[in-house]
Each structure stands twice: as C-alpha cells, then as structure tokens.
Amino acid sequence: LTLHCLMMKKKYGNSSKRSGWSQIFGNGLAELDDSVGQIINGLNIYGLAEDTLVILAADNGPADVGSVDCDFIGSPGPYTGSWQKSTTGGGGGGGTMKDTTWEGGHRVVGIASWPGTIQNGLVSNQLVSMLDILPTFMSLAGGKLPTDRSYDGMDITQVLLDNATFDRVLFHPAVTVLLDNATFDRVLFHPFITGLDGGGSLDAMRVNNYKLYWQTSSGQGCNAAPAGKTINYTTPLAFDLSKDPSEST
C-alpha cells in the first residue's frame, strides 16, 4: 500500500515555529510526521505492527529549481553539488538537487520499520534504490518474479534484516558486468531525462563510491538563480563520494 502525504490541511497551518516563508516547509514536515504517526498508531491499535513493513522514502531531493523559493525547500545535507555551484572554475551555478544528476537530486530519506523483525536503531550506509522495493517485497512474501523480463531493482532483504553490505555497480537497465575481476550486480548510469539538450543524454555513472560525469549542466536554482553552464568532458569529471559527498573537487 503506497500513501502520499496530503498537501496541507488547515490544522497544520501554524505548526512550525520557523520564520518567514520557511514556515510553510516546516508545516509540511509537521503534516508528514502526523500522517506517518497515524499509520503507525493504526497498525498498533489493530495488532498489525509486527506483520507490517513500513518504508518512508521520497521521490527526489529538495526542489532547488527556479520556480521555487529557497525557503520552501529542505536541506540536501552534505550533497550540495559544490562543483556545479562554483562560479569560478566550476559549473557556473544553477540548481544541484531535484531534476539534476548531482547527488542532492536523488539522495533521499530511507527509513524502514518492522517491529520484531528489523532491529531498532540500525543504521546502514548501503546504497539502495526505490527500484529495490518490488523484488524485496516479492522475496519477503515468498514469491518469485516473472523470468521473462529484466528488473532494475535488487532484493535487499538482507540489508534490512541483517545490515548486510555488498559491492554495487548501478545501471539502467540492469546488467551484470565484470570490473577488476569482481562481479557486481548492477551499474547505475544517470540519464539526464530533463536535460537542457532536450533530454535523454547520458551524463553520469556511479561505481560504488566513485561518480563519473561526461556532462555537467544545470537549470535555474531556487529563487530563480541563474542556470549553470553545460560542459562536456572527454576525460570524465570524477568524484570519490566517500570522501567528497558534496562533489566539490
């Protein structure tokens, strides 16, 4: 069962103590918190909590786009896309979150709750995707996926239950590749679907902690900040995300 947070009941209108326009964002968080709380409370009331896996996630990072006021959006944490933001020697500015291939565009909250099955307080640094939900739920239900098609997602049951980790080369669509004599399950390419060139260009690739860009670009940032430059690279621009999550150097 998939549920989206309702957008904005009057009861949440003064929930946040933030000042100015940022109060609207705070009110939205209050509604989200209350909505999730009602679901959890209902599961507890009907004795279903230990039979239900609840996952809280999001579809994209903060809406750092020209049509949105900067006070309306949340924080990307360390995933700021600093290289693109730089106007001296970098990408020339623009947005680095929603609608981009920078980490702030797709790094989102990921919380899983299953009392009695998932250990309380467990923290995982494993890279997972919303695409993993289908094969994981099918595995937990004891079913099997049809074999006449390919799947971009992976079964992450052991990540949820045992905090397992695995090497991952991520890709669209799913393939198995051999890299440095180690077999990985998937390679992730970042197609810039809403790209300035009309969409569909293959801009970036991630292999474990390493991110490679063949093209960097950005539209307007929040508060209509000027768009960045579009730059193509013969030798990819490379970042080690384990040491440089802001993609700065």
C-alpha positions in Angstrom: 0.0 0.0 0.0 1.5 3.3 -1.1 0.5 6.5 0.6 1.5 10.1 -0.2 1.3 12.9 2.4 -1.7 15.1 1.9 -0.9 18.7 1.0 -1.7 20.9 3.5 -4.7 20.7 5.8 -5.5 23.9 7.7 -4.8 22.2 11.0 -1.1 22.3 10.2 -1.0 25.9 9.2 0.7 27.2 12.3 2.6 24.0 13.3 6.1 25.3 12.6 7.8 28.0 14.6 10.1 28.8 11.7 10.1 32.4 10.5 9.0 33.8 7.1 8.3 31.6 4.1 10.3 28.7 5.7 7.3 28.1 8.0 5.5 26.6 5.0 8.2 23.9 4.7 8.0 23.3 8.5 4.2 23.0 8.3 4.6 20.4 5.6 7.0 18.4 7.8 4.5 18.5 10.6 1.8 17.1 8.4 4.1 14.4 7.2 5.1 13.5 10.8 1.5 13.3 11.8 0.4 11.3 8.8 3.1 8.7 9.4 2.2 8.7 13.1 -1.4 7.9 12.3 -0.5 5.0 10.2 1.9 3.6 12.9 -0.8 4.2 15.5 -3.4 2.3 13.4 -1.1 -0.7 13.0 -0.6 -0.8 16.7 -4.3 -0.5 17.6 -5.2 -3.4 15.3 -2.2 -5.6 16.3 -0.7 -5.5 12.8 2.6 -3.7 13.6 4.7 -6.9 13.8 3.2 -8.1 10.5 3.8 -4.9 8.5 6.9 -3.5 6.9 6.7 0.3 6.7 9.1 2.2 4.5 9.4 6.0 4.4 11.1 7.4 1.4 10.9 10.3 -1.2 10.9 10.6 -4.9 13.7 13.2 -5.2 15.8 15.6 -3.3 14.9 19.3 -2.4 13.3 21.3 -5.2 16.2 23.5 -6.0 14.6 24.8 -9.1 13.9 28.3 -10.5 10.2 28.3 -9.8 10.6 27.6 -6.1 11.6 30.0 -3.2 14.7 28.7 -1.4 12.9 29.0 1.9 10.3 26.4 0.7 12.8 23.5 0.3 14.7 21.3 2.7 18.4 20.7 3.1 20.3 18.2 1.0 22.7 17.6 3.9 26.3 17.3 2.6 25.1 16.5 -1.0 25.3 20.1 -2.3 26.9 19.7 -5.7 29.6 22.2 -4.8 31.4 21.9 -8.1 28.3 22.9 -10.1 27.6 25.7 -7.7 31.0 27.2 -8.1 31.0 30.2 -10.5 34.8 30.3 -10.7 36.3 27.2 -12.4 33.3 25.0 -11.8 29.9 24.6 -13.4 28.8 28.2 -13.1 25.9 27.9 -10.7 22.3 26.7 -11.0 20.4 24.1 -9.2 22.0 20.9 -7.9 19.2 18.9 -6.4 15.8 17.9 -8.0 16.0 17.4 -11.8 19.8 17.0 -11.8 22.3 14.2 -11.7 24.1 15.6 -8.7 23.8 13.6 -5.5 21.4 16.1 -3.9 18.9 15.2 -6.7 18.3 11.6 -5.7 19.7 11.1 -2.2 16.5 10.9 -0.1 15.4 9.7 3.3 15.1 5.9 3.7 13.6 4.6 6.9 12.2 1.0 7.3 10.3 -0.1 10.4 9.2 -3.7 11.2 8.9 -4.3 14.9 10.3 -7.7 15.9 12.0 -8.2 12.6 14.2 -5.2 11.9 16.5 -4.2 14.7 15.7 -0.9 16.4 18.2 1.9 15.8 20.0 0.0 13.0 21.9 2.4 10.6 23.0 1.2 7.1 25.3 3.0 4.6 24.4 0.5 1.9 23.3 2.1 -1.4 19.8 1.1 -2.2 17.0 2.4 -4.5 13.3 2.6 -4.7 13.6 0.2 -7.6 14.6 -2.4 -5.0 11.2 -2.4 -3.3 9.4 -4.7 -5.8 12.0 -7.6 -5.7 12.4 -7.2 -2.0 8.7 -7.4 -1.2 8.3 -10.3 -3.5 11.1 -12.1 -1.7 9.7 -11.4 1.7 6.3 -12.7 0.6 7.9 -15.9 -0.6 7.0 -15.3 -4.3 9.1 -15.3 -7.4 9.3 -12.6 -10.1 8.4 -13.5 -13.7 11.6 -14.5 -15.6 10.5 -13.2 -19.0 11.7 -9.6 -18.2 14.6 -7.7 -16.6 14.5 -5.8 -13.4 16.4 -2.8 -12.3 15.8 -3.5 -8.6 17.6 -6.0 -6.3 16.4 -8.0 -3.3 17.7 -6.0 -0.3 16.1 -8.3 2.3 19.5 -9.0 4.0 20.2 -5.3 4.1 17.0 -4.7 6.1 17.2 -7.7 8.3 21.0 -8.2 8.9 22.5 -4.9 7.9 24.4 -6.7 5.1 26.5 -4.8 2.6 27.6 -5.6 -0.9 29.5 -4.0 -3.7 27.3 -2.4 -6.2 27.8 -1.1 -9.7 24.5 0.5 -10.6 23.0 0.7 -14.1 19.8 1.5 -16.1 18.8 -1.1 -17.4 20.0 -3.9 -15.2 23.1 -5.9 -16.3 25.9 -7.9 -14.8 29.4 -6.7 -15.5 32.9 -7.8 -14.7 35.1 -5.0 -13.3 38.6 -5.6 -11.8 37.9 -9.3 -11.6 34.9 -8.7 -9.3 31.3 -9.4 -10.4 28.8 -6.7 -9.5 25.0 -6.8 -9.8 24.2 -3.5 -11.4 25.7 -0.4 -12.9 24.0 2.9 -12.4 24.0 5.4 -15.3 22.4 8.8 -14.7 20.4 9.8 -17.8 19.5 13.5 -17.6 15.9 13.0 -18.6 15.0 16.7 -18.4 18.3 17.8 -19.8 18.9 21.1 -21.4 19.6 19.4 -24.7 16.1 18.0 -24.9 16.5 15.1 -22.5 17.8 11.6 -22.6 21.6 12.3 -22.6 23.8 10.0 -20.5 25.5 12.4 -18.2 27.0 10.3 -15.3 27.8 6.9 -13.9 28.4 5.6 -10.4 30.5 2.6 -9.4 30.4 2.1 -5.7 31.9 5.3 -4.2 33.0 6.7 -7.5 30.9 9.1 -9.6 31.9 10.0 -13.2 30.4 12.8 -15.3 30.7 13.1 -19.1 28.5 16.1 -19.0 27.6 18.6 -16.3 24.8 21.1 -16.6 22.1 22.7 -14.5 18.9 24.8 -14.9 18.0 27.7 -12.7 18.3 27.2 -8.9 15.8 28.2 -6.3 14.9 31.9 -6.2 15.5 31.9 -10.0 19.3 31.7 -9.5 21.0 31.8 -13.0 21.4 28.5 -14.7 24.8 26.9 -14.9 27.0 26.0 -17.9 26.7 22.8 -19.9 30.2 21.3 -20.1 31.2 18.1 -21.9 34.2 16.0 -20.9 36.4 13.8 -23.0 38.0 12.6 -19.7 35.2 12.2 -17.2 35.0 14.5 -14.2 35.4 12.2 -11.2 34.4 12.4 -7.5 35.0 10.0 -4.6 31.7 10.3 -2.8 33.1 8.5 0.4 35.5 11.4 0.9 33.7 14.2 -1.0 29.9 13.8 -0.8 29.4 17.4 -1.8 31.1 16.7 -5.2 33.4 19.7 -4.8 36.8 18.6 -6.2 
